[in-house]
Each structure stands twice: as structure tokens, then as C-alpha cells.
Amino acid sequence: MATIRCTVDNCFYWAKNNYCGADSILVTSDRAANRYPEGVDAPQASVIAQDIGQTPANSCEDTACKTFRQKDG
């Protein structure tokens, strides 16, 4: 199991010591990400990943984490 570190403390999945507590995450290119809503969560992530296919990016700035969901309150 991979360890995902995240510093976005207003995300629903943010956990103590800057860990991501999501069951799964979806990272894709910005171009592909614009076709889907924010806050993708499992099991949606696997379906969307299959639909998107491979999405090359030239740098980390060209990518998007689609799993982000803002905490309530």
C-alpha cells in the first residue's frame, strides 16, 4: 500500500501528520480533469480512470488530483 502525503488540510480526506486518508485517489492531466466534476471518490475513480485512459503530462503542474473534497464547516 502506498503512502500518500497531502498538505491540503481543508480536504475531507486530510489526516493527521499530512496523510491522505482516501480509499483511492484519482490523478489525471488537467486537460482530462476538466471533463469531470471535482470530488471524485471510489468507486467513481476506477470507472472514470477507465473512461479517461492514459493522459500524458509534461510536468506536475499539468496534473490534477480529482479526489479533493472540501471539509464541511
N, C-alpha and C positions, 0 to 999 in steps of 0.2 A: 504494500500500500504506500502510495506517495504521500509525502508531507507537503501540504500547500500552505505557504505563508502568505498572509494578507495584512496590510496595514490600514485598510479602509474600515475604521471602527464604527461607522454608521451603517454597515451592511448587516442584514439579518443573520448571515452565516458567520460573521466575525466572532472568533472565540478568544479567550484569554491568551495572552502572550503572542498575539498576532498570528493565530492559526485560522484556516478556513474550515468551518465545520459542516460544509455542504456534503451531501452524499455523493454528488458528482458535480463537475463543473463543465462548462462549455466555453472554449476559447476558439475564436474564428477570426478571419480577416475582417477589417472594418467594412469592406465592400459587401461581404456576405451578411454581416451582422445587421446592417441597415434594413434587411428584408424581414427581420424578426423582432418581436417585442422584447423589451427588457425583462429581466427577472425570470429567465428560463430555469426550470428546475427539473430534476429527474421525476418521472421518466421522459419528459419532453425532450431533454437534452439528447438522448440517443436517437430519437426519431428525427429531430432537426439535424443532427450531425450526419445522419444517413442521407437526408434530403440535400444538404449543402454539398457534401462530398469534400474533396480536397480544396483548400483555399490558401494558396501560397501567399506569403507576406515578405516584404523586403526588410522589415525591421520590427522591433517590438511596438513602435508607435503605430504600426499598421494593423494591430490586433485588438480584439475586444473580448473582455470577459462578460459573457451574456448571463452569468449566474447571479450577478449583483442584484440584490433586492434591499431597498432601504428599510431600516428598522422602523417599527411603529413608535411614535411618540418621541 
